[in-house]
Amino acid sequence: MSAVTGTLLRDFKLRSTPNREEILHLFLLKKYALSHGDIEKEIDNSLDRVTVYRTLKTFLDKGLIHKVLDDEGSLKYALCKEACSVAEHHHDHVHFKCTKCGQTSCLNVNVPTIKLPKGYEANEVNLLIQGVCEHCN
């Protein structure tokens, strides 16, 4: 695919394969979160559903991508823009879903700290704002 995909895979200690490069290249092309179905529509037909799922799981486990939940409860994935790793993801940022084009993107805005009641412990924080994106506005 490209030198960028190969370098990025090596940076995350992942073996470079045509399947991984193709899916990673798609994430680099699109500036918004992608669902499993979005990925399947865009990639080579030779990649089956299980291969796509396993690749996404590997990317997620290694800290290359993170999960994004949208207003319909469906799962999407986006490239991690910060220094994420296997041990720790740093993606407590706001996600924005455009009500016109339907795209969900990561915003460079941190989720505000929320003090939970005694006895509660947060494992993951998701904040989705809906409205009209800069391209549709």
Phi, psi and omega in degrees: 000282180209164178295328181296314181296317179298317179295316181297318178297316178297320179301328179262015177056044177246139176292137180278119176233158179304320180296311180297318180296319181295315180291318178296319178302320178298316177298323180289328179286318183270137181258023180220167182290146182239137174274169176303317180296320177301317182294315180300325180291330188267337188265175178302136180297346181286344178272121180276171183303319182293320179298317178297314180301312181297321178295316178298318179297317178297313179299320179294314180297327182274352178089016180277326178231166174226162180277145175229123176265135178255182186294342179266002180081004179276153184265133174233169182228146177220152177297141174284130181265345181256181182280076177273159180213181177301319185285329189205129173262141177240073182229041176276064179239167182281140173250147184233127177248124180281129180283349178267304184267344178081001181280142177249128181229159178274133175254148179276057180227124180286146173290131179297150178291132180242124179276115181274154177297158179306135179096349179261142179224122180277135174257330184208144180235131177231130176228119181243124175253136179247142180174208181251127182286170181297331181282329181268344184286000000 
